[in-house]
Amino acid sequence: SPYWARSDGFLSSMAVIFSVTAALITTIGKHTDRKSHEAVTGWVFLLSTSLSVLLLSHTPHGLDEIQRLMSSSIIGATLGEMVLFFVIGSLSWVMLVFIRRPLVLFIMDPEMARVLGVRTSFWSGLVCAWLGLTLGLSIRCAGMLYAFACLVLPALISQKVCREVRQMFLVAPLTCLGVGVPGFILANHLDFPPGQLVVALLCGALVIAWIKERFTDRFKP
């Protein structure tokens, strides 16, 4: 294959394009049938996972690269990638500051948002495209395990401990940082893979939040 096809820029661009495309495909049926939306999401995940293995099964080191992306490897992150994620994170916070009200309404009650004139199709496409962009770059840099865990687990933890949705916008990223930074330090001290250790700590934090919620509900007057 030509050199440009093996360059990091080309591979990152392809990861982003396919990730955004997959995210947009999952919007099919989202506003009509929840089960249909979940089925499409599962279909996209299973198809992309199986095809990635089939396409690279006969290429040198292809399966090794897939195995690396399926797990996690953050040690090789470059300064350019850190700057890129800082820019993406800053843009995400800026957008949340200016569009948080229609976004919260869209997330909480899409039907009410549609009645009030919010363009739910546009918001759905925007959210999915932005998630596809960030996930494509994150998986390329840190692997699927760590990227998926940081996407799901902090949100689930904040859901257990927050009373309002707007609080989750602050608690979720702070939870990720509060667990991730000590996790990296501990992994370096114990010589463990940092991504896997942070994911395990996030899972433990979710169990604690779940127990706290059950304990609080049981003794609530």
Backbone as JSON, one array per atom type, in Angstrom:
{
  "sequence": "SPYWARSDGFLSSMAVIFSVTAALITTIGKHTDRKSHEAVTGWVFLLSTSLSVLLLSHTPHGLDEIQRLMSSSIIGATLGEMVLFFVIGSLSWVMLVFIRRPLVLFIMDPEMARVLGVRTSFWSGLVCAWLGLTLGLSIRCAGMLYAFACLVLPALISQKVCREVRQMFLVAPLTCLGVGVPGFILANHLDFPPGQLVVALLCGALVIAWIKERFTDRFKP",
  "N": [[0.84, -1.19, 0.0], [0.41, 2.36, -0.59], [2.46, 5.02, 0.86], [1.01, 7.17, 1.96], [-1.37, 5.96, 2.64], [-0.73, 4.6, 4.88], [-0.12, 6.45, 6.72], [-0.39, 8.3, 9.82], [-2.16, 10.44, 9.88], [-3.96, 9.89, 7.76], [-5.08, 7.46, 8.64], [-6.27, 8.27, 11.03], [-8.13, 10.08, 10.02], [-9.8, 8.36, 8.53], [-10.77, 6.81, 10.63], [-12.31, 8.7, 12.02], [-14.19, 9.43, 10.03], [-15.59, 7.01, 9.49], [-16.52, 6.5, 12.05], [-18.21, 8.7, 12.6], [-20.06, 8.28, 10.55], [-21.14, 5.8, 11.33], [-22.29, 6.6, 13.75], [-24.27, 8.36, 12.85], [-25.86, 6.59, 11.42], [-26.97, 5.13, 13.47], [-28.96, 6.8, 14.36], [-31.23, 6.15, 13.05], [-34.55, 5.35, 13.4], [-34.6, 6.28, 15.97], [-36.4, 8.16, 16.95], [-38.79, 6.95, 16.61], [-39.06, 4.25, 17.42], [-37.85, 2.79, 20.23], [-36.78, 0.22, 20.65], [-36.16, -0.47, 18.03], [-34.16, 1.41, 17.51], [-32.16, 0.61, 19.35], [-31.64, -1.91, 18.28], [-30.56, -1.26, 15.77], [-28.26, 0.1, 16.6], [-26.85, -1.99, 17.9], [-26.53, -3.67, 15.69], [-24.86, -2.14, 13.99], [-22.56, -1.97, 15.59], [-21.79, -4.7, 15.85], [-21.46, -5.41, 13.13], [-19.39, -3.64, 12.27], [-17.32, -4.43, 13.99], [-16.88, -7.13, 13.27], [-16.28, -6.9, 10.5], [-13.94, -5.36, 10.55], [-12.05, -7.16, 11.56], [-12.12, -9.12, 9.55], [-11.29, -7.7, 7.26], [-8.63, -7.07, 7.84], [-7.4, -9.42, 8.39], [-5.58, -10.83, 6.81], [-3.45, -9.16, 6.53], [-0.15, -7.9, 7.26], [0.54, -7.74, 10.67], [-2.01, -6.86, 11.13], [-4.11, -7.98, 12.73], [-2.91, -7.69, 15.19], [-2.97, -4.92, 15.5], [-5.75, -4.5, 15.59], [-6.34, -5.88, 17.95], [-5.0, -4.24, 19.75], [-6.49, -1.87, 19.58], [-8.96, -2.79, 20.41], [-8.54, -3.31, 23.07], [-6.8, -1.38, 25.27], [-4.43, 1.23, 25.01], [-2.7, 3.68, 26.15], [-0.25, 4.71, 26.47], [1.21, 5.4, 24.23], [0.26, 7.88, 23.36], [0.49, 11.02, 21.72], [1.9, 14.38, 21.84], [0.56, 16.03, 20.05], [-1.93, 14.74, 19.87], [-2.87, 15.13, 22.46], [-3.17, 17.92, 22.49], [-5.13, 18.14, 20.52], [-7.34, 16.83, 21.74], [-7.69, 18.52, 23.88], [-8.59, 20.81, 22.57], [-10.99, 19.82, 21.46], [-12.37, 19.18, 23.83], [-12.58, 21.74, 24.96], [-14.17, 23.05, 23.04], [-16.48, 21.53, 23.34], [-17.33, 22.24, 25.94], [-17.81, 24.97, 25.52], [-19.95, 24.85, 23.72], [-21.84, 23.59, 25.36], [-22.29, 25.6, 27.23], [-23.66, 27.55, 25.74], [-25.8, 26.23, 24.51], [-27.13, 24.69, 26.34], [-29.76, 24.65, 27.41], [-31.76, 23.99, 25.3], [-30.55, 21.56, 24.68], [-30.64, 20.0, 27.06], [-33.42, 19.82, 27.29], [-34.0, 18.4, 24.96], [-32.69, 15.99, 25.52], [-34.01, 15.12, 27.85], [-36.81, 15.1, 27.25], [-37.75, 14.41, 24.32], [-40.15, 14.49, 22.84], [-41.65, 16.6, 23.98], [-39.83, 18.63, 23.41], [-40.02, 18.68, 20.63], [-42.64, 19.53, 20.32], [-42.41, 22.11, 21.31], [-41.06, 23.33, 19.33], [-38.38, 22.72, 18.91], [-35.83, 21.55, 16.86], [-35.63, 18.41, 16.64], [-34.53, 16.39, 15.03], [-32.31, 17.63, 13.93], [-30.81, 18.17, 16.28], [-30.4, 15.58, 17.18], [-28.85, 14.51, 15.1], [-26.64, 16.25, 15.3], [-25.61, 15.72, 17.91], [-25.01, 12.98, 17.7], [-23.13, 13.04, 15.59], [-21.08, 14.56, 16.75], [-20.39, 12.92, 18.91], [-19.54, 10.73, 17.43], [-17.28, 11.83, 16.18], [-15.57, 12.44, 18.4], [-15.38, 9.9, 19.6], [-14.25, 8.37, 17.54], [-11.67, 9.5, 17.31], [-10.84, 9.06, 19.94], [-10.86, 6.26, 20.28], [-8.95, 5.6, 18.39], [-6.72, 6.68, 19.63], [-6.68, 5.79, 22.36], [-7.88, 3.28, 22.52], [-10.66, 0.94, 22.4], [-11.79, -0.05, 24.79], [-11.1, 1.74, 26.95], [-12.06, 4.18, 25.9], [-14.82, 3.66, 25.54], [-15.55, 3.07, 28.17], [-15.06, 5.52, 29.51], [-16.97, 7.02, 28.26], [-19.43, 5.91, 29.07], [-19.48, 4.99, 31.84], [-18.86, 7.21, 33.74], [-21.15, 8.79, 33.27], [-23.21, 7.07, 34.09], [-22.57, 6.84, 36.8], [-22.87, 9.5, 37.69], [-25.59, 9.73, 37.22], [-26.62, 8.2, 39.25], [-26.0, 9.66, 41.54], [-26.82, 12.27, 41.24], [-29.43, 14.7, 41.46], [-30.59, 16.3, 39.56], [-30.63, 16.81, 36.0], [-28.94, 18.75, 34.89], [-26.9, 18.89, 36.74], [-25.47, 16.64, 36.16], [-23.91, 17.26, 33.96], [-21.69, 18.44, 35.03], [-20.85, 16.74, 37.11], [-20.28, 14.26, 35.88], [-17.91, 14.58, 34.09], [-16.12, 15.43, 36.11], [-16.09, 13.2, 37.75], [-14.86, 11.36, 36.04], [-12.32, 12.53, 35.79], [-11.59, 12.56, 38.51], [-11.36, 9.87, 39.1], [-9.73, 8.94, 37.05], [-7.19, 10.34, 37.06], [-5.92, 9.64, 39.64], [-5.95, 6.91, 39.06], [-4.16, 6.6, 36.9], [-1.77, 7.38, 38.17], [-1.6, 5.42, 40.16], [-1.43, 3.14, 38.53], [1.01, 3.55, 37.28], [2.66, 3.37, 39.51], [2.24, 0.74, 40.38], [2.86, -0.67, 38.15], [0.88, -1.43, 36.27], [-1.36, -1.85, 33.42], [-2.53, 1.26, 32.4], [-5.05, 2.04, 31.26], [-6.81, -0.18, 31.59], [-6.8, -0.36, 34.4], [-7.97, 2.07, 35.2], [-10.51, 1.74, 34.11], [-11.41, -0.43, 35.64], [-11.48, 0.79, 38.17], [-13.44, 2.74, 37.72], [-15.63, 1.08, 37.31], [-15.82, -0.01, 39.88], [-16.44, 2.34, 41.29], [-18.98, 2.82, 40.24], [-20.41, 0.66, 41.3], [-20.3, 1.33, 44.03], [-21.78, 3.72, 43.97], [-24.23, 2.7, 43.15], [-24.89, 1.04, 45.34], [-25.08, 2.98, 47.33], [-27.29, 4.42, 46.37], [-29.33, 2.49, 46.56], [-29.28, 2.04, 49.33], [-29.98, 4.57, 50.29], [-32.57, 4.87, 49.19], [-33.91, 2.82, 50.51], [-34.05, 3.62, 53.18], [-35.37, 5.95, 53.05], [-37.72, 8.33, 54.18]],
  "CA": [[0.0, 0.0, 0.0], [1.22, 3.58, -0.63], [2.85, 5.56, 2.16], [-0.05, 8.02, 2.52], [-2.42, 5.12, 3.2], [-0.27, 4.09, 6.18], [0.2, 7.58, 7.59], [-1.27, 8.45, 10.98], [-3.22, 11.39, 9.53], [-4.98, 9.21, 6.95], [-5.77, 6.47, 9.47], [-7.13, 9.0, 11.96], [-9.26, 10.62, 9.24], [-10.7, 7.26, 8.23], [-11.43, 6.43, 11.89], [-13.32, 9.71, 12.3], [-15.25, 9.36, 9.02], [-16.41, 5.82, 9.72], [-17.18, 6.62, 13.35], [-19.32, 9.64, 12.43], [-21.06, 7.61, 9.71], [-21.83, 4.81, 12.17], [-23.12, 7.31, 14.72], [-25.44, 8.88, 12.16], [-26.71, 5.46, 11.08], [-27.7, 4.71, 14.66], [-30.11, 7.67, 14.61], [-32.39, 5.58, 12.37], [-35.53, 4.77, 14.3], [-34.44, 6.77, 17.34], [-37.56, 8.93, 17.38], [-40.0, 6.2, 16.33], [-39.14, 3.01, 18.19], [-36.62, 2.63, 21.0], [-36.22, -1.1, 20.38], [-35.55, -0.43, 16.7], [-32.91, 2.16, 17.63], [-31.17, -0.24, 20.01], [-31.28, -2.98, 17.35], [-29.67, -0.68, 14.77], [-26.99, 0.35, 17.26], [-26.18, -3.28, 18.05], [-26.16, -4.16, 14.36], [-23.71, -1.36, 13.53], [-21.39, -2.36, 16.39], [-21.38, -6.06, 15.5], [-20.97, -5.42, 11.75], [-18.09, -2.97, 12.19], [-16.32, -5.23, 14.69], [-16.56, -8.32, 12.49], [-15.63, -6.53, 9.25], [-12.58, -4.89, 10.8], [-11.2, -8.34, 11.68], [-12.04, -9.79, 8.26], [-10.53, -6.9, 6.31], [-7.21, -7.0, 8.19], [-6.95, -10.74, 8.85], [-4.46, -11.3, 5.98], [-2.44, -8.12, 6.41], [0.88, -8.01, 8.31], [0.28, -7.06, 11.95], [-3.37, -6.32, 11.14], [-4.84, -8.45, 13.9], [-2.28, -7.08, 16.37], [-3.49, -3.55, 15.61], [-7.14, -4.6, 16.05], [-6.32, -6.26, 19.36], [-4.59, -3.07, 20.52], [-7.6, -0.92, 19.62], [-10.06, -3.36, 21.17], [-8.25, -3.19, 24.5], [-6.45, 0.01, 25.51], [-3.01, 1.52, 25.08], [-2.64, 5.14, 26.19], [1.14, 5.09, 26.65], [1.74, 5.97, 22.98], [-0.39, 9.14, 22.99], [1.45, 12.05, 21.37], [1.57, 15.74, 22.25], [-0.45, 16.53, 19.13], [-3.22, 14.18, 20.25], [-3.32, 15.8, 23.68], [-3.65, 19.25, 22.1], [-6.38, 17.95, 19.8], [-8.41, 16.53, 22.68], [-7.94, 19.74, 24.65], [-9.42, 21.67, 21.73], [-12.32, 19.22, 21.39], [-13.0, 19.36, 25.13], [-12.92, 23.16, 25.12], [-15.32, 23.32, 22.18], [-17.66, 20.88, 23.94], [-17.77, 23.07, 27.06], [-18.37, 26.2, 24.98], [-21.27, 24.53, 23.18], [-22.75, 23.34, 26.47], [-22.63, 26.87, 27.86], [-24.57, 28.32, 24.91], [-26.96, 25.48, 24.02], [-27.49, 23.69, 27.35], [-31.21, 24.56, 27.65], [-32.42, 23.09, 24.33], [-29.94, 20.24, 24.72], [-31.22, 19.29, 28.19], [-34.81, 19.52, 26.95], [-33.98, 17.34, 23.95], [-32.29, 14.74, 26.16], [-35.0, 14.71, 28.84], [-38.14, 14.85, 26.7], [-37.72, 14.77, 22.89], [-41.48, 14.8, 22.34], [-41.95, 17.96, 24.41], [-38.96, 19.53, 22.65], [-40.57, 18.8, 19.29], [-43.85, 20.36, 20.43], [-41.99, 23.49, 21.55], [-40.4, 23.85, 18.14], [-36.98, 22.33, 18.82], [-35.58, 20.65, 15.71], [-35.05, 17.23, 17.27], [-33.7, 15.66, 14.06], [-31.04, 18.34, 13.85], [-30.08, 17.95, 17.52], [-29.99, 14.18, 17.22], [-27.72, 14.37, 14.18], [-25.49, 16.99, 15.83], [-25.06, 14.99, 19.05], [-24.41, 11.73, 17.21], [-21.94, 13.35, 14.81], [-20.02, 14.99, 17.67], [-19.96, 11.72, 19.62], [-18.77, 9.93, 16.49], [-15.97, 12.47, 16.02], [-14.73, 12.25, 19.59], [-15.12, 8.48, 19.81], [-13.32, 7.9, 16.52], [-10.34, 9.92, 17.72], [-10.49, 8.46, 21.23], [-10.54, 4.85, 20.06], [-7.68, 5.58, 17.68], [-5.64, 7.05, 20.54], [-6.66, 5.08, 23.64], [-8.47, 1.96, 22.46], [-12.11, 0.89, 22.57], [-12.18, -0.31, 26.17], [-10.99, 2.96, 27.74], [-12.94, 5.2, 25.34], [-16.21, 3.31, 25.84], [-15.75, 3.18, 29.62], [-15.15, 6.94, 29.87], [-18.21, 7.54, 27.71], [-20.61, 5.35, 29.71], [-19.45, 4.81, 33.29], [-19.08, 8.45, 34.5], [-22.54, 9.22, 33.13], [-24.02, 6.22, 34.95], [-22.29, 7.2, 38.18], [-23.52, 10.79, 37.96], [-27.03, 9.5, 37.24], [-26.96, 7.64, 40.56], [-25.74, 10.57, 42.65], [-27.36, 13.61, 40.97], [-30.88, 14.85, 41.5], [-31.01, 17.04, 38.37], [-29.84, 16.49, 34.81], [-27.9, 19.75, 34.67], [-25.78, 18.57, 37.61], [-24.69, 15.57, 35.55], [-22.94, 17.84, 33.03], [-20.5, 18.77, 35.8], [-20.41, 15.61, 37.92], [-19.74, 13.18, 35.04], [-16.49, 14.78, 33.77], [-15.32, 15.48, 37.33], [-15.91, 11.8, 38.17], [-13.86, 10.76, 35.15], [-11.02, 13.05, 36.2], [-11.3, 12.15, 39.88], [-10.95, 8.47, 39.11], [-8.69, 8.71, 36.05], [-5.86, 10.82, 37.46], [-5.32, 8.69, 40.62], [-5.78, 5.61, 38.42], [-2.9, 6.63, 36.15], [-0.67, 7.42, 39.13], [-1.52, 4.09, 40.77], [-0.98, 2.18, 37.52], [2.45, 3.76, 37.11], [3.34, 2.88, 40.71], [2.11, -0.73, 40.47], [3.24, -1.23, 36.85], [-0.29, -2.01, 35.64], [-1.86, -1.09, 32.26], [-3.34, 2.36, 32.96], [-6.43, 2.06, 30.78], [-7.59, -1.23, 32.24], [-6.95, -0.06, 35.82], [-8.95, 3.14, 35.34], [-11.83, 1.16, 33.84], [-11.79, -1.21, 36.82], [-11.83, 1.73, 39.24], [-14.74, 3.33, 37.39], [-16.65, 0.06, 37.59], [-15.98, -0.05, 41.33], [-17.16, 3.55, 41.71], [-20.38, 2.64, 39.89], [-20.99, -0.25, 42.3], [-20.49, 2.11, 45.26], [-22.9, 4.64, 43.74], [-25.45, 1.9, 43.1], [-25.19, 0.64, 46.72], [-25.51, 4.19, 48.03], [-28.65, 4.74, 45.94], [-30.23, 1.5, 47.16], [-29.31, 2.27, 50.77], [-30.73, 5.8, 50.52], [-33.98, 4.63, 48.89], [-34.51, 1.92, 51.5], [-34.27, 4.31, 54.44], [-36.0, 7.24, 52.78], [-39.0, 8.38, 54.89]],
  "C": [[0.87, 1.24, 0.0], [1.46, 4.14, 0.76], [1.72, 6.37, 2.79], [-1.16, 7.19, 3.15], [-2.03, 4.54, 4.55], [0.04, 5.22, 7.16], [-0.83, 7.71, 8.71], [-2.42, 9.4, 10.67], [-4.33, 10.73, 8.74], [-5.77, 8.22, 7.79], [-6.71, 7.15, 10.47], [-8.35, 9.57, 11.24], [-10.27, 9.54, 8.92], [-11.46, 6.81, 9.48], [-12.55, 7.41, 12.21], [-14.49, 9.59, 11.32], [-16.17, 8.17, 9.27], [-17.14, 5.9, 11.06], [-18.37, 7.57, 13.27], [-20.44, 9.01, 11.6], [-21.85, 6.58, 10.52], [-22.75, 5.48, 13.17], [-24.39, 7.85, 14.07], [-26.41, 7.76, 11.76], [-27.55, 5.03, 12.28], [-28.87, 5.63, 15.01], [-31.37, 7.15, 13.92], [-33.31, 4.94, 13.39], [-35.46, 5.29, 15.72], [-35.7, 7.47, 17.84], [-38.88, 8.19, 17.12], [-40.15, 4.97, 17.23], [-37.81, 2.8, 18.9], [-35.97, 1.28, 20.74], [-35.55, -1.14, 19.02], [-34.22, 0.3, 16.75], [-31.82, 1.32, 18.28], [-30.72, -1.38, 19.1], [-30.31, -2.47, 16.29], [-28.3, -0.41, 15.37], [-26.19, -0.93, 17.43], [-25.7, -3.84, 16.73], [-24.92, -3.45, 13.84], [-22.45, -1.78, 14.27], [-20.89, -3.74, 15.96], [-20.81, -6.13, 14.08], [-19.59, -4.8, 11.65], [-17.0, -3.78, 12.87], [-15.9, -6.44, 13.87], [-15.83, -7.97, 11.19], [-14.2, -6.05, 9.45], [-11.61, -6.06, 10.92], [-11.04, -9.02, 10.32], [-11.18, -9.02, 7.26], [-9.03, -6.93, 6.57], [-6.63, -8.36, 8.58], [-5.74, -11.24, 8.07], [-3.4, -10.23, 5.76], [-1.41, -8.26, 7.53], [0.54, -7.14, 9.52], [-1.12, -6.47, 12.03], [-4.14, -6.71, 12.39], [-4.23, -7.9, 15.19], [-2.79, -5.66, 16.59], [-4.94, -3.56, 16.1], [-7.19, -4.95, 17.53], [-5.92, -5.07, 20.23], [-5.73, -2.08, 20.66], [-8.77, -1.46, 20.43], [-9.81, -3.27, 22.67], [-7.98, -1.73, 24.81], [-4.95, 0.14, 25.58], [-2.84, 3.02, 24.99], [-1.19, 5.63, 26.25], [1.68, 5.8, 25.41], [1.09, 7.25, 22.54], [0.66, 10.23, 22.78], [0.99, 13.41, 21.88], [0.49, 16.33, 21.34], [-1.84, 16.01, 19.47], [-3.76, 14.83, 21.52], [-3.85, 17.2, 23.38], [-4.99, 19.14, 21.39], [-7.54, 17.68, 20.75], [-8.7, 17.71, 23.6], [-8.83, 20.69, 23.87], [-10.85, 21.14, 21.65], [-13.06, 19.39, 22.71], [-13.43, 20.8, 25.37], [-14.13, 23.53, 24.27], [-16.6, 22.71, 22.75], [-18.2, 21.72, 25.09], [-18.39, 24.37, 26.57], [-19.77, 25.96, 24.44], [-22.27, 24.28, 24.3], [-23.19, 24.63, 27.15], [-23.73, 27.59, 27.07], [-25.84, 27.56, 24.52], [-27.47, 24.49, 25.07], [-28.99, 23.55, 27.52], [-31.91, 23.7, 26.6], [-31.84, 21.69, 24.34], [-30.51, 19.41, 25.86], [-32.67, 18.9, 27.9], [-34.89, 18.39, 25.94], [-33.64, 15.99, 24.57], [-33.39, 14.21, 27.08], [-36.33, 14.3, 28.21], [-38.16, 15.28, 25.23], [-39.09, 15.15, 22.35], [-41.89, 16.22, 22.73], [-41.1, 18.97, 23.65], [-39.49, 19.74, 21.24], [-41.82, 19.68, 19.29], [-43.49, 21.83, 20.59], [-41.2, 24.08, 20.4], [-38.93, 23.54, 18.01], [-36.81, 21.32, 17.68], [-34.85, 19.41, 16.23], [-34.18, 16.43, 16.31], [-32.33, 16.3, 13.94], [-30.19, 18.08, 15.09], [-29.58, 16.52, 17.62], [-28.79, 13.95, 16.31], [-26.47, 15.05, 14.7], [-24.82, 16.22, 16.97], [-24.37, 13.72, 18.59], [-23.13, 11.99, 16.42], [-20.78, 13.77, 15.72], [-19.49, 13.82, 18.48], [-19.12, 10.83, 18.7], [-17.38, 10.49, 16.27], [-15.06, 12.19, 17.2], [-14.41, 10.78, 19.84], [-14.13, 7.93, 18.8], [-11.88, 8.26, 16.87], [-9.9, 9.25, 19.01], [-10.1, 6.99, 21.07], [-9.21, 4.71, 19.35], [-6.52, 5.83, 18.63], [-5.55, 6.1, 21.73], [-7.24, 3.68, 23.59], [-9.95, 1.97, 22.82], [-12.51, 0.76, 24.03], [-12.18, 0.98, 26.98], [-11.96, 4.02, 27.22], [-14.4, 4.91, 25.69], [-16.51, 3.45, 27.32], [-15.9, 4.63, 30.04], [-16.41, 7.59, 29.31], [-19.41, 7.14, 28.55], [-20.57, 5.44, 31.23], [-19.58, 6.12, 34.07], [-20.51, 8.96, 34.42], [-23.45, 8.38, 34.02], [-23.81, 6.55, 36.43], [-22.98, 8.5, 38.55], [-25.04, 10.66, 38.0], [-27.48, 8.97, 38.6], [-26.86, 8.66, 41.69], [-26.35, 11.95, 42.45], [-28.88, 13.6, 41.02], [-31.42, 15.54, 40.26], [-30.08, 16.71, 37.21], [-28.7, 17.48, 34.63], [-26.7, 19.51, 35.57], [-24.87, 17.5, 36.99], [-23.64, 16.1, 34.58], [-21.63, 18.19, 33.73], [-19.95, 17.55, 36.53], [-19.75, 14.52, 37.07], [-18.27, 13.42, 34.66], [-15.6, 14.85, 35.0], [-15.09, 14.07, 37.89], [-14.84, 11.12, 37.35], [-12.46, 11.23, 35.53], [-10.62, 12.57, 37.59], [-10.87, 10.71, 40.01], [-9.75, 8.24, 38.19], [-7.31, 9.14, 36.5], [-5.22, 9.93, 38.53], [-5.08, 7.31, 40.01], [-4.48, 5.53, 37.63], [-1.69, 6.61, 37.08], [-0.48, 6.04, 39.77], [-1.01, 3.05, 39.78], [0.53, 2.32, 37.28], [3.23, 3.2, 38.3], [3.35, 1.36, 40.78], [2.5, -1.44, 39.19], [2.09, -2.03, 36.23], [-0.63, -1.23, 34.37], [-2.8, 0.01, 32.73], [-4.79, 2.35, 32.53], [-7.3, 1.06, 31.49], [-7.8, -0.94, 33.72], [-7.98, 1.04, 36.04], [-10.36, 2.62, 35.09], [-12.31, 0.35, 35.04], [-12.2, -0.31, 37.98], [-13.17, 2.4, 38.98], [-15.87, 2.35, 37.63], [-16.89, -0.07, 39.09], [-16.73, 1.16, 41.86], [-18.64, 3.45, 41.38], [-21.08, 1.71, 40.87], [-21.25, 0.49, 43.6], [-21.67, 3.06, 45.12], [-24.23, 3.89, 43.72], [-25.86, 1.47, 44.51], [-25.7, 1.83, 47.51], [-26.95, 4.55, 47.66], [-29.65, 3.77, 46.56], [-30.39, 1.73, 48.66], [-30.15, 3.51, 51.09], [-32.22, 5.6, 50.28], [-34.65, 3.76, 49.95], [-34.86, 2.65, 52.78], [-34.87, 5.7, 54.24], [-37.37, 7.27, 53.47], [-40.18, 8.47, 53.93]]
}
